[in-house]
Amino acid sequence: MTKVISVFGSAFIVADSEEYKAAYEVGQVLARSGYRVMNGGYDGIMGAVSRGAAEAGGHVIGVTVTQGRQEAERMPNPYLTERIHYETIRERLHHLVDHADGYIVMPGGIGTLQEVGEAWQLLRLDAPSARPLIAYGSFWRSILMPLVTSPYVLPKSAEPVRFAQTPDDVMRHLREFFRS
């Protein structure tokens, strides 16, 4: 079965930003390598990675939500192949984490931080279902490295965390992790 990679990131970036371009390229390389891409289904990083994957012929899963302002303020991006809809943000978050074979974290804010925490905690507590957690760019490196290297995170708990600066780095980490 084709592996699903959840991509987390900000909904609040514009199409001509470096973050958008990077997410678009990540979506393309994922799709070209045969991965299905899953994200929150809206704009910003989610729209960019969806667009990149869709334009490369990939399968894009958007996990959307009714609760809060998200559904009222935003429409799902037009690049989704499949849409899964939940009533609450918590259900949406759990789907994005529980139904992925790996995670890529692009720049983002509080919601993205919550997704990182949920995914990393699952990896820490559910070791038999090892999955990669790839933090993209210097933004997450500056936030996560102090945790990864601290005495509060055991070295074994830090093992799934990888850092990438380019889409090629992402693919290298995925190949190493899945040995494909």
FENQUI-V946506 format. One record per pair of residues at least 12 apart in sequence whose ideal C-beta (glycine too) atoms are under 8 Angstrom apart, sorted by the first residue. I is the first residue (numbers start at 1). J is the second residue. D is the distance in Angstrom with one decimal. If there is no record, write none. Layout:
BEGIN
I:J:D, I:J:D
END
This chain:
BEGIN
2:34:6.2, 2:35:6.8, 2:36:5.3, 2:59:7.5, 3:34:7.9, 3:35:5.4, 3:36:7.1, 3:101:4.0, 3:102:6.9, 3:178:6.9, 4:35:7.1, 4:36:4.6, 4:37:7.7, 4:38:5.2, 4:61:7.0, 4:99:6.4, 4:100:5.2, 4:101:5.4, 5:30:5.7, 5:35:4.9, 5:36:7.3, 5:37:6.0, 5:38:6.9, 5:100:6.3, 5:101:6.6, 5:102:4.9, 5:103:7.1, 5:104:6.1, 5:174:7.4, 6:38:4.8, 6:39:6.6, 6:96:4.9, 6:97:7.0, 6:99:7.9, 6:100:3.8, 6:102:7.4, 6:103:5.1, 6:104:7.4, 6:115:7.8, 6:119:7.5, 7:23:7.2, 7:26:6.7, 7:27:7.3, 7:30:7.8, 7:37:6.2, 7:38:7.2, 7:39:4.8, 7:45:7.1, 7:46:7.5, 7:49:4.6, 7:103:7.7, 7:104:4.7, 7:105:7.9, 7:106:6.4, 8:39:7.2, 8:40:7.7, 8:45:7.6, 8:96:7.4, 8:103:6.7, 8:104:7.2, 8:105:5.0, 8:106:6.6, 8:108:6.2, 8:112:5.0, 8:115:4.2, 8:116:6.7, 8:119:7.8, 9:23:6.1, 9:39:7.7, 9:44:6.7, 9:45:2.7, 9:46:6.7, 9:49:7.4, 9:105:7.0, 9:106:3.3, 9:107:6.1, 9:108:4.5, 9:112:5.8, 10:44:5.0, 10:45:5.3, 10:106:7.3, 10:107:5.9, 10:108:4.0, 10:109:5.8, 10:112:6.3, 11:40:7.2, 11:42:5.2, 11:43:5.4, 11:44:4.0, 11:45:7.2, 11:46:6.3, 11:74:7.3, 11:111:7.7, 12:44:5.5, 12:109:7.3, 13:44:4.6, 13:45:6.1, 13:48:7.6, 13:107:7.6, 15:48:7.5, 19:45:6.5, 19:48:7.7, 19:106:6.5, 19:107:5.1, 19:137:7.8, 20:44:7.4, 20:45:7.3, 20:48:4.5, 21:48:7.5, 22:48:8.0, 22:106:6.9, 22:136:6.8, 22:137:7.0, 22:167:7.2, 23:45:4.6, 23:48:3.6, 23:49:4.6, 23:52:6.9, 23:106:5.2, 24:48:4.5, 24:49:6.9, 24:51:5.9, 24:52:3.9, 25:52:6.2, 25:167:4.4, 26:49:5.8, 26:52:6.7, 26:104:6.3, 26:106:7.1, 26:136:7.0, 26:167:5.0, 26:170:5.8, 27:48:6.7, 27:49:3.8, 27:50:6.4, 27:51:6.6, 27:52:2.7, 27:53:3.8, 27:54:7.7, 27:56:7.1, 27:58:7.2, 27:60:7.8, 28:52:4.1, 28:53:6.7, 28:55:6.9, 28:56:4.4, 28:167:7.4, 29:56:7.9, 29:167:4.5, 29:168:7.4, 29:170:6.7, 29:171:5.4, 30:49:7.7, 30:52:7.9, 30:53:5.9, 30:58:6.7, 30:104:8.0, 30:170:7.7, 30:171:8.0, 31:52:7.2, 31:53:4.0, 31:54:7.6, 31:56:3.8, 31:57:6.1, 31:58:2.5, 31:59:7.7, 32:56:5.1, 32:57:7.9, 32:58:7.6, 33:171:6.1, 33:174:7.4, 35:58:7.4, 35:174:7.5, 36:58:6.9, 36:59:4.4, 36:60:7.6, 36:61:6.4, 37:49:6.0, 37:50:6.9, 37:53:4.2, 37:58:5.9, 37:59:7.2, 37:60:5.1, 37:61:7.0, 38:60:7.7, 38:61:4.1, 38:62:7.7, 38:63:6.6, 38:96:6.4, 38:99:7.1, 38:100:6.0, 39:60:7.7, 39:61:7.6, 39:62:6.4, 39:63:7.3, 39:96:7.5, 40:62:7.0, 40:63:6.0, 40:64:7.2, 40:65:8.0, 40:92:6.9, 40:96:6.9, 41:62:2.5, 41:63:5.8, 41:64:4.4, 41:76:4.6, 41:77:6.4, 41:80:6.0, 41:83:6.4, 42:62:7.7, 42:64:7.2, 42:70:6.7, 42:74:4.8, 42:75:7.9, 42:76:6.4, 42:77:6.2, 43:74:6.3, 43:77:6.0, 45:106:4.6, 45:107:7.2, 45:108:6.5, 46:62:7.3, 46:77:6.4, 47:77:4.1, 47:79:6.9, 49:106:7.4, 50:62:6.8, 50:77:5.1, 50:79:3.8, 50:80:6.2, 51:77:7.3, 51:79:4.7, 53:79:7.3, 54:79:4.0, 54:80:7.9, 54:81:7.0, 55:79:7.8, 58:81:7.8, 59:81:4.8, 59:82:7.0, 60:79:5.6, 60:80:5.2, 60:81:4.8, 60:82:7.2, 61:80:7.1, 61:81:7.0, 61:82:4.8, 61:83:7.7, 61:84:6.5, 62:76:5.3, 62:77:6.8, 62:80:4.0, 62:82:7.2, 62:83:5.0, 62:84:7.2, 63:83:7.9, 63:84:4.9, 63:85:7.8, 63:86:6.9, 63:92:5.2, 63:95:5.1, 63:96:5.4, 64:76:5.4, 64:83:6.2, 64:84:7.3, 64:85:5.0, 64:86:7.4, 64:92:7.1, 65:85:7.3, 65:86:5.3, 65:87:7.2, 65:88:6.6, 65:89:5.4, 65:91:7.5, 65:92:4.4, 66:85:7.1, 66:86:7.3, 66:87:5.0, 66:88:7.7, 67:87:6.0, 67:88:4.7, 67:89:5.6, 68:89:6.2, 70:89:7.6, 93:114:6.7, 93:115:6.4, 93:118:5.9, 94:118:7.6, 96:115:6.5, 97:115:7.0, 97:118:5.0, 97:119:5.0, 97:122:5.7, 98:122:7.4, 100:119:7.8, 100:131:6.9, 101:131:5.9, 101:178:8.0, 102:131:4.8, 102:132:4.4, 102:133:7.4, 102:134:7.2, 102:174:6.5, 102:177:6.9, 102:178:7.9, 103:115:7.8, 103:116:7.9, 103:119:4.8, 103:131:6.7, 103:132:7.0, 103:133:4.8, 103:134:6.8, 104:134:4.8, 104:136:6.0, 104:164:7.8, 104:170:6.1, 105:133:7.0, 105:134:6.9, 105:135:4.9, 105:136:6.2, 105:140:5.6, 106:136:5.0, 106:137:7.2, 107:136:7.4, 107:137:5.9, 107:139:4.4, 107:140:7.2, 113:143:7.9, 116:133:7.5, 116:135:7.7, 116:140:7.6, 116:144:7.6, 119:131:7.8, 119:133:5.8, 120:133:5.9, 120:157:7.9, 120:160:7.5, 120:161:7.1, 123:157:7.7, 123:160:4.7, 124:157:4.6, 127:156:8.0, 130:160:6.4, 131:160:6.4, 131:177:7.9, 132:160:5.8, 132:162:6.1, 132:173:6.0, 132:174:6.3, 132:177:4.1, 132:178:7.9, 133:160:4.9, 133:161:5.1, 133:162:7.0, 134:162:4.8, 134:163:7.4, 134:164:5.2, 134:170:5.6, 134:173:5.2, 134:174:7.4, 135:161:6.6, 135:162:7.1, 135:163:5.3, 135:164:7.1, 136:164:5.1, 136:165:7.7, 136:170:6.7, 137:164:7.7, 137:165:6.6, 138:165:7.5, 140:163:7.3, 141:163:5.2, 144:161:6.4, 144:163:7.8, 145:163:7.8, 148:161:5.7, 162:177:7.7
END
